[in-house]
């Protein structure tokens, strides 16, 4: 009996070895991670399920779980949605599961259980079955992968493979907060009674789990998609800080420091990793010449390589070289300029800003089509440059004399990168052109910041006087600095120019309050447009967070305003309550520096004349902790122009006459606060 058992063990072992050998060129599934925000299940593998292999026919189960037909996978993941009970089935081709099949029983999740097993060998297919509580939850599921790791998402807060996400921004990736739901799981191997607790690892877009080293740099690795904020440098270039947005840090890495290896005798730097809060991680570099260090993002967006530029330029990062498919550039009505780079395969890349230029380096490229690049920008009013910096690397240089950097996007498969810039406002007078500069603190540190802007003379106007307005903390006290060669006096009208950000509340998928079939978002936008039009006639710079029915997060609105650094921020909303008899006007503020603005606008908005004319009442100036008026840096207010939930007041708010009168009252308050006649 013991001999038979020994033979069976040997046979099993040999089968295991043959299975392992057979999968050497395929895909081996190792670990499963879950997200405590109840958004995704992450399958970590080794190899590539898309490795060369013949087509595989996989049986498709019917509603009763019986195989009734088959499908040809050809190296692609196949999914099935099934009901009664609700299940989501995923078949992974060319894959072998490490260890026995197992079941994960989920807690505090829309997923009831997650089962993974080896469905078949030769062909190698791993099947996962996700059991749910409700059929409607099946619509939320999607699967995407970079060929090595597989993400199963069941909440719309996770980025799809076809959608670009922000990987680099001036002040944050502007994602909505991901609130942990305390999702957890108990798992055990099938056909056993033992069980273990699975600790959730993800609650944001990215989980930073380990730090590795090579001869010339540090490699930060994790799960998900890296989002970086702009690097900040000290004046003496001996300290650099970089914030990772929407990132969870492994506890083993908290407050750890590492020497950054380098064969360059002139480079000497260290890295410290700190947890800022539940959503942000700070990387601090200390050393000499830190502007010469680069932060290279891997094609799957899960690794960050930190090294001196001399090593980056001379190192080959990938044996697979990409080619450019297309370049695109466009200009929006809101003054944004978009530049898009499309490649035939994933790229590894890094970005940085220096000497009033924005740089994008592609580190694994063969054909970059320089002729097409120059042709695309031939008829534009600015001229980006393209430069080959090594045999497999290309640098794109975007001059920012007339632009402010807004954000950089990348597709999850790293085949497309999009850069977005905001045009600096230009005011034209009869004999003067003024470039209103809204540079960032980083740009102000550059040595050439006070150089006059070179502008080609217009044939219709001779001897143009170019005046450069540097950004000040208080726009009302701006000093005008002119080139020494100019003898003309300062234009006194420039000091009167003020900047206002108008924020029409809600928009797009966020309708706001609804009353009688009418949406708050539409009323807000109509009133804001009228305010914009009236302020423009008073020579006020007006910036709108949205001019169309588009979706914006609260962070989008705040970051947009803070980037512009306006004199004031005004958010326009329409009120609502379950008590349908509620009506009236409100003005909200939160910060102490916003109280004067709130009182001034409200005094004009809710004047006795308007209260009588509009047949409404004054509900007062209220201190409220709304996100936008709490996080905007400028004095900020949120105005509630009336109740959409009140039948009588809603009917008036929908009329063009009432909207125009409201806009006029708001404008009077803004002008009074800005002391503009």
Secondary structure as GFF3:
##gff-version 3
##sequence-region A 1 677
A	DSSP	alpha_helix	2	22	.	.	.	ID=ss1
A	DSSP	beta_strand	27	34	.	.	.	ID=ss2
A	DSSP	beta_strand	40	47	.	.	.	ID=ss3
A	DSSP	beta_strand	57	61	.	.	.	ID=ss4
A	DSSP	beta_strand	67	72	.	.	.	ID=ss5
A	DSSP	beta_strand	78	82	.	.	.	ID=ss6
A	DSSP	beta_strand	87	93	.	.	.	ID=ss7
A	DSSP	beta_strand	95	97	.	.	.	ID=ss8
A	DSSP	beta_strand	102	107	.	.	.	ID=ss9
A	DSSP	beta_strand	111	120	.	.	.	ID=ss10
A	DSSP	beta_strand	125	132	.	.	.	ID=ss11
A	DSSP	three_ten_helix	135	140	.	.	.	ID=ss12
A	DSSP	beta_strand	142	145	.	.	.	ID=ss13
A	DSSP	beta_strand	150	153	.	.	.	ID=ss14
A	DSSP	beta_strand	164	169	.	.	.	ID=ss15
A	DSSP	beta_strand	184	189	.	.	.	ID=ss16
A	DSSP	beta_strand	196	198	.	.	.	ID=ss17
A	DSSP	beta_strand	206	214	.	.	.	ID=ss18
A	DSSP	beta_strand	217	224	.	.	.	ID=ss19
A	DSSP	beta_strand	228	229	.	.	.	ID=ss20
A	DSSP	beta_strand	232	233	.	.	.	ID=ss21
A	DSSP	beta_strand	239	245	.	.	.	ID=ss22
A	DSSP	beta_strand	247	249	.	.	.	ID=ss23
A	DSSP	three_ten_helix	251	253	.	.	.	ID=ss24
A	DSSP	beta_strand	256	260	.	.	.	ID=ss25
A	DSSP	beta_strand	269	277	.	.	.	ID=ss26
A	DSSP	beta_strand	280	287	.	.	.	ID=ss27
A	DSSP	three_ten_helix	290	292	.	.	.	ID=ss28
A	DSSP	beta_strand	293	297	.	.	.	ID=ss29
A	DSSP	beta_strand	303	308	.	.	.	ID=ss30
A	DSSP	alpha_helix	309	313	.	.	.	ID=ss31
A	DSSP	beta_strand	322	331	.	.	.	ID=ss32
A	DSSP	beta_strand	336	343	.	.	.	ID=ss33
A	DSSP	beta_strand	349	354	.	.	.	ID=ss34
A	DSSP	beta_strand	357	362	.	.	.	ID=ss35
A	DSSP	beta_strand	365	367	.	.	.	ID=ss36
A	DSSP	alpha_helix	370	376	.	.	.	ID=ss37
A	DSSP	beta_strand	385	390	.	.	.	ID=ss38
A	DSSP	beta_strand	393	399	.	.	.	ID=ss39
A	DSSP	beta_strand	403	411	.	.	.	ID=ss40
A	DSSP	beta_strand	416	423	.	.	.	ID=ss41
A	DSSP	beta_strand	426	428	.	.	.	ID=ss42
A	DSSP	beta_strand	432	436	.	.	.	ID=ss43
A	DSSP	alpha_helix	441	444	.	.	.	ID=ss44
A	DSSP	beta_strand	465	469	.	.	.	ID=ss45
A	DSSP	three_ten_helix	475	477	.	.	.	ID=ss46
A	DSSP	beta_strand	481	482	.	.	.	ID=ss47
A	DSSP	three_ten_helix	492	496	.	.	.	ID=ss48
A	DSSP	beta_strand	498	504	.	.	.	ID=ss49
A	DSSP	beta_strand	514	515	.	.	.	ID=ss50
A	DSSP	beta_strand	518	519	.	.	.	ID=ss51
A	DSSP	alpha_helix	520	536	.	.	.	ID=ss52
A	DSSP	beta_strand	540	544	.	.	.	ID=ss53
A	DSSP	alpha_helix	554	564	.	.	.	ID=ss54
A	DSSP	beta_strand	568	575	.	.	.	ID=ss55
A	DSSP	beta_strand	585	589	.	.	.	ID=ss56
A	DSSP	three_ten_helix	592	594	.	.	.	ID=ss57
A	DSSP	alpha_helix	595	605	.	.	.	ID=ss58
A	DSSP	alpha_helix	608	614	.	.	.	ID=ss59
A	DSSP	beta_strand	618	623	.	.	.	ID=ss60
A	DSSP	alpha_helix	627	631	.	.	.	ID=ss61
A	DSSP	beta_strand	635	643	.	.	.	ID=ss62
A	DSSP	alpha_helix	647	653	.	.	.	ID=ss63
A	DSSP	alpha_helix	656	674	.	.	.	ID=ss64
###
